[in-house]
Amino acid sequence: MSDQYLRSLTSSIQSLTSPLRTYLLELHETYQSIQDGTLVKTLDDVSSQTFGITVVTVDGQILGVGDHEHLFPLGLLSRSLVYGLALEDQGRDEVRQRICMMPRTEERNIIHLDKSNLRSSNPLVTAGAIVATGLIKGTSLTERLQRILSMMHRYTGRHLQISVPALVNSKEQGTRERAIAYFLKQFNQLGARLEDILDLYFQHSTILVSSRDLAMIGATLANGGINPVTGEQAIAAEYVQDVMSVLLTCGMGEQSGEWTYRVGMPAQCSAQGGVMAMVPQKLGLGVFSPLLDENNQSIRGVQVCEALSKEERLHLFDIYEKNQSMQAYIEQVEKITTMAAALETGKSYDLGSLDEVAGRRDELGQLARVFTDMVNTMKAREQELEQLLEAFGRFVPHEFLSFLHRDSIVDVQLGDHVSKEMAVMFADIRAFTAISESMTPRETFDFVNTYLRYVSPEIRKYQGFVVKFMGDGMMAVFPEGADDAIAAGVAVFNKLKIFNQELEASGQIPIQVGMGIHAGHMMVGVVGERDRLQGDTLSDTVNLAARLEGLTKYYGVSMAISGDLLQRLSSPEDYALRFIDQATVSGRSTAIAVYEVLDVEAEKEQALKHKTEDVFTKGIDQYVKGDFTEAQNTFEQVLSLNPCDKTAQLYLERIEQLMVQGGVPDSWDGVWKFRQK
């Protein structure tokens, strides 16, 4: 794929979204309604509605609207280009000896020559154009014509053809041109090959072009003689100023002065309806409309040039406006850079301050629009990311990430963990299977979620976090230790009381929860495999806490803690605790002390257990010593005062079982061994 093709493709893509093209469409619609003027009679394929506008920028954008591809003969518009080729062939001094640079009207029956040396007025009148044509080098008419067509190819980027009907008509109607040529020959302004010069003159004036071609020619001159799309040098850079100067001073005939004052663009009109104009270092403009005014100039073409010059500030000498425009441009650039700096530093910003800049139709406006779209897109993505992180936070607690010293979920890796002494809590709804049998699956999920919505925040409130939910249960860890864990446990049961009140109010059965809390060294981290990660805790401490929760239903208590947790409490006296057992659990050989937390029980139950506490403690002492008969009497005394004390009932059942098995076992130490998990 050639560079030229890539440049052309890029130009086409840019032009589709250019705000200047939108403006050209508006101009086309505005001036399309003009119907005054005289329609060109020599063109059979046009109507009063034929109207095309093209702008080509020096960076290669091609913006065409209307009939911008319609072909028509160059006519007078070839003269400045042939003049440029003559300069290249003969040099500035030689050409200046034959052609002046004086604006003149193309009067029908008058030929103006300089009195001192009989030079033609300028290369844009017929006499000057014929002289310039005679200066083109070549050994034959064919070679000279081919050189002009090659030049036109460099200007337009495409191969042009001559209109045979227009050529025949020009020769048939070319009496005046022939008379001028013979007149010039009389004064030695032309060589001996006069008929060849006239043929070449008629041929280059009947080359077919479109408004697109005219705009490309204008853009090439505005770009220092280099075609902005193909990159070819159409005319030597040193002669570009000559061509542009003659167009500025003589291109509009006797209206050239008024044109320069009002429009300020080098330009020329043809009697075929074409208008070619340019703005140095900016753009070329081509217009075709065959409705002519009294000066044989395109009415629509002239008005398009005037509108563009005024509204786009394209006048060559519009210094004040350019200064004002530059000042505004600088201020608007500062708005964008200020906004960019605010985004980079995280400061507040008002995106609406770029609205005015985004309204521009140039590259800065496009930059502001792209910048605004980028910021809006970025804000939308940030909101999506926040929502995503919030959603992830519901699966992976932020406290868990902080605990692992990770800033984001994306930073978490398989195997990340923290190993330290912590407290762990297990909690489970009692007999939930039986409760759920009367519910639909949806009701079951709603019930569990409502319960967890009540109790889970209490975990976070005391610096803990839920590692995982297990159906109707959950496991939570407390990195800062025992005080947080037991305080959270009491808070959970206080919330449970409120939840049960609501259940009873709605005619439902209140629930009971068992909770076990233990403390010790443990690891909290990420387990799983590459495509499936999960937070979890690993250690014997975790297993023991789970066993404690399971034992609560045997002891008939709501909340059980281990002796290890009790030893780590900074103020154990703040809680009502009752020692209930020394036991080993499945999978563990070392005994643990088990305590009941009375603070979570109903007030009536608490009162009865406090009332029987001394008797209960006495019974446990007797039991540990192996004095089963006395212990049995003591626990029966407890039950006589508090028939609901399931722990006392458990001891009576144990004693009965031991006495059936033969009394006090060998090596009795009072430790009960649980076989079940």
C-alpha positions, 0 to 999 in steps of 0.5 A, spaced: 500 500 500 503 506 497 504 512 502 499 516 497 494 511 498 494 512 505 494 519 505 488 519 501 485 514 505 486 518 512 484 524 508 477 521 507 476 519 514 478 525 517 473 529 512 467 525 514 467 528 521 470 535 520 466 541 522 468 545 516 465 540 512 458 541 516 459 548 515 460 547 507 454 544 507 450 550 510 454 554 505 451 550 500 444 550 502 444 557 503 447 559 496 443 554 492 437 558 493 440 563 488 437 563 481 439 570 479 444 571 474 446 568 467 447 561 465 453 559 461 451 558 454 457 554 452 456 548 457 450 543 455 451 539 461 449 544 467 443 547 470 442 553 474 442 548 480 449 545 478 453 547 484 459 544 488 464 547 493 471 543 495 476 545 500 482 542 501 487 543 507 494 543 507 494 537 511 491 533 506 483 533 508 479 534 502 472 536 504 467 536 498 459 538 498 454 538 492 456 537 485 464 538 487 466 532 482 462 535 476 467 537 470 468 543 466 473 547 462 478 551 465 478 557 461 481 563 464 484 559 470 489 555 466 493 562 465 496 563 472 498 555 472 501 556 465 505 562 467 508 559 473 511 553 468 513 559 464 517 562 470 520 555 471 522 554 463 525 561 462 526 564 469 523 570 472 528 575 468 526 573 461 518 572 463 518 579 466 521 582 459 515 580 456 509 580 461 508 586 466 504 585 473 499 591 472 491 589 473 487 591 467 480 589 464 479 584 459 476 589 454 473 586 448 476 591 442 482 593 446 489 590 447 494 594 452 501 593 452 506 597 456 508 603 452 516 603 454 517 596 451 510 593 449 509 588 454 503 585 456 499 587 462 499 581 466 499 573 464 491 573 466 489 577 460 489 574 453 495 577 451 499 575 457 496 568 457 498 567 449 505 570 451 506 565 457 504 560 452 509 561 447 514 561 453 513 553 454 519 549 452 518 543 448 520 541 441 513 540 438 506 542 440 505 535 443 511 535 447 509 542 450 502 540 451 504 533 455 508 538 459 502 542 461 498 536 462 504 533 467 504 539 471 496 539 471 497 532 474 502 534 479 497 540 481 491 535 482 494 528 483 490 525 477 490 525 470 486 530 466 483 530 459 481 536 454 474 537 452 474 536 445 467 539 444 470 545 448 476 545 444 473 545 437 468 551 439 474 555 442 478 555 435 471 556 431 470 562 436 477 564 437 477 570 432 479 575 437 485 571 440 488 570 433 488 577 432 491 578 439 496 573 437 498 576 430 498 583 433 503 581 438 507 577 433 508 584 429 511 587 436 516 580 436 512 578 442 511 571 439 516 566 435 515 563 428 510 558 431 504 562 432 499 557 430 502 552 435 502 557 440 494 558 439 493 551 439 496 550 445 493 556 448 486 553 446 488 546 449 490 548 456 484 552 457 479 547 455 482 542 460 476 539 464 477 540 471 472 539 477 471 544 483 475 539 487 481 539 482 481 547 483 481 546 491 487 541 490 491 546 485 489 552 490 492 548 496 498 546 492 500 553 492 498 555 499 502 549 501 509 552 497 507 548 491 507 541 494 501 537 493 498 536 500 495 529 498 501 526 493 507 530 496 509 532 489 512 538 487 507 541 482 511 548 481 518 550 484 517 553 491 521 560 488 515 561 483 509 560 488 509 567 490 509 570 483 503 566 481 500 567 488 501 575 487 498 575 480 492 572 482 491 577 488 493 583 484 490 581 477 486 575 478 479 578 479 480 584 473 478 591 475 475 588 481 482 586 484 483 591 488 476 591 491 476 584 492 483 584 496 480 589 500 474 585 502 476 578 501 483 578 501 484 571 498 488 570 491 483 568 487 480 568 479 474 566 476 472 563 469 467 565 464 465 557 465 463 558 472 469 556 476 472 560 482 479 558 484 482 561 491 487 560 496 489 562 503 497 561 504 499 555 509 491 554 510 487 551 504 485 551 497 478 553 495 474 551 489 467 552 487 463 551 480 456 554 479 454 556 472 450 562 474 454 568 472 454 576 474 455 582 469 462 581 470 462 573 468 464 571 475 460 565 478 455 569 483 455 563 488 462 562 487 464 569 489 459 569 495 462 563 498 469 566 498 466 572 501 463 568 507 469 563 508 473 569 508 469 573 513 466 567 518 473 563 518 477 570 518 481 568 512 483 575 510 490 575 508 491 582 512 486 581 518 491 582 523 487 585 528 482 579 528 488 574 527 491 577 534 484 576 537 483 569 534 490 567 537 489 570 544 482 566 544 486 560 541 491 561 547 486 562 552 482 556 550 489 551 549 490 553 556 483 551 558 485 544 556 492 544 559 489 546 565 483 541 565 489 536 563 493 538 569 487 537 574 486 530 572 493 528 572 493 531 580 486 529 582 484 536 583 477 538 582 475 540 575 469 543 571 468 539 564 463 544 562 468 550 561 470 546 555 464 547 551 466 553 548 472 550 545 469 544 543 464 548 539 470 550 534 470 547 527 478 547 527 483 542 530 483 545 537 475 544 537 476 537 535 481 536 540 476 539 546 471 534 543 475 528 544 478 530 550 471 531 553 469 525 550 475 521 553 473 524 560 466 522 560 468 515 558 473 515 563 468 518 569 463 512 566 469 507 567 470 510 574 463 509 576 463 502 573 469 500 576 467 503 583 460 499 582 465 493 580 469 494 586 463 495 590 460 488 588 467 485 589 467 487 596 460 484 597 464 477 595 471 479 598 470 484 604 475 490 604 477 488 611 480 482 608 484 485 603 486 490 608 488 484 612 492 481 607 495 488 605 492 488 598 490 495 595 485 491 590 482 485 589 486 485 582 492 484 587 490 478 590 494 472 589 493 464 590 497 463 597 497 470 600 496 469 607 497 472 614 499 468 620 498 470 627 494 469 633 487 471 632 480 469 635 475 465 630 468 465 631 463 460 628 455 461 628 450 457 626 442 457 626 439 451 630 435 446 627 435 450 620 433 444 616 427 443 620 425 450 619 426 450 611 422 444 610 416 449 611 419 454 606 420 455 598 427 455 596 426 463 595 423 464 602 429 460 605 434 464 601 430 470 603 430 468 610 437 467 611 439 473 608 435 477 612 438 474 618 445 475 616 443 482 614 442 483 621 448 480 624 453 481 619 454 488 621 456 487 628 462 483 626 465 489 622 463 493 627 468 490 632 474 489 627 472 482 624 470 480 618 466 474 615 471 469 611 465 465 609 458 464 609 456 456 610 448 456 608 445 458 615 452 459 618 458 463 618 465 463 620 468 470 622 475 472 624 478 478 629 485 479 627 485 484 634 483 478 638 479 476 644 476 482 646 473 484 639 470 477 638 466 476 645 464 483 644 461 482 637 458 475 639 454 479 645 452 484 639 450 479 634 445 476 640 442 482 641 441 483 634 438 476 634 433 478 639 430 484 635 430 479 629 426 474 633 421 479 635 419 481 628 419 473 627 414 473 632 410 479 630 409 476 623 407 469 626 413 465 625 417 461 630 423 465 633 430 462 631 436 459 636 443 460 634 449 457 637 456 460 637 463 458 639 469 462 639 476 460 640 483 464 640 490 462 638 495 462 632 492 461 625 493 463 618 488 467 614 489 467 606 487 465 599 486 458 597 484 454 591 487 454 584 488 459 578 481 460 576 477 459 582 480 463 589 477 463 596 478 466 602 479 461 608 482 460 615 487 454 616 489 451 623 487 447 629 484 453 632 479 454 627 477 447 627 476 447 635 472 453 634 467 449 629 467 444 635 465 449 640 459 451 636 457 444 635 457 443 642 453 448 644 447 444 642 449 438 647 450 443 653 444 447 651 447 454 651 447 459 646 454 462 646 461 458 648 468 460 649 474 456 650 479 457 656 484 460 651 479 465 649 478 467 656 485 468 658 486 473 652 480 477 655 483 484 657 477 485 662 473 478 663 470 481 669 465 485 664 462 479 662 458 473 666 461 467 664 460 460 667 465 454 667 461 448 664 466 443 662 473 440 661 473 436 654 476 434 648 473 434 642 474 429 635 481 430 632 484 433 638 487 430 644 488 436 649 483 438 653 480 445 653 476 449 658 469 451 656 465 457 658 458 459 657 457 466 656 451 468 660 450 475 657 447 472 651 441 469 654 434 471 656 434 475 662 430 470 666 435 464 664 440 469 666 437 470 673 436 463 674 443 461 672 446 466 677 442 464 682 444 457 682 451 458 680 454 456 686 451 450 687 452 448 679 460 449 681 459 445 687 456 439 682 462 440 677 467 440 683 464 433 685 463 430 678 471 432 677 473 428 683 469 422 681 464 423 687 458 421 682 453 420 687 454 427 691 454 430 684 448 427 682 444 430 688 447 437 687 445 437 679 438 435 681 438 441 686 440 445 680 434 443 676 429 443 682 431 451 682 432 451 674 429 446 670 431 449 664 438 448 665 440 443 660 448 443 662 446 440 669 441 435 665 447 433 661 451 432 667 446 427 670 446 423 664 453 423 664 453 420 671 448 415 670 452 413 664 458 412 668 455 409 673 452 404 669 459 402 666 461 401 673 463 407 676 469 412 676 473 410 670 481 408 671 485 415 671 479 419 671 480 426 671 474 429 669 475 430 662 469 428 657 471 425 651 466 427 645 467 422 639 462 426 635 464 432 630 
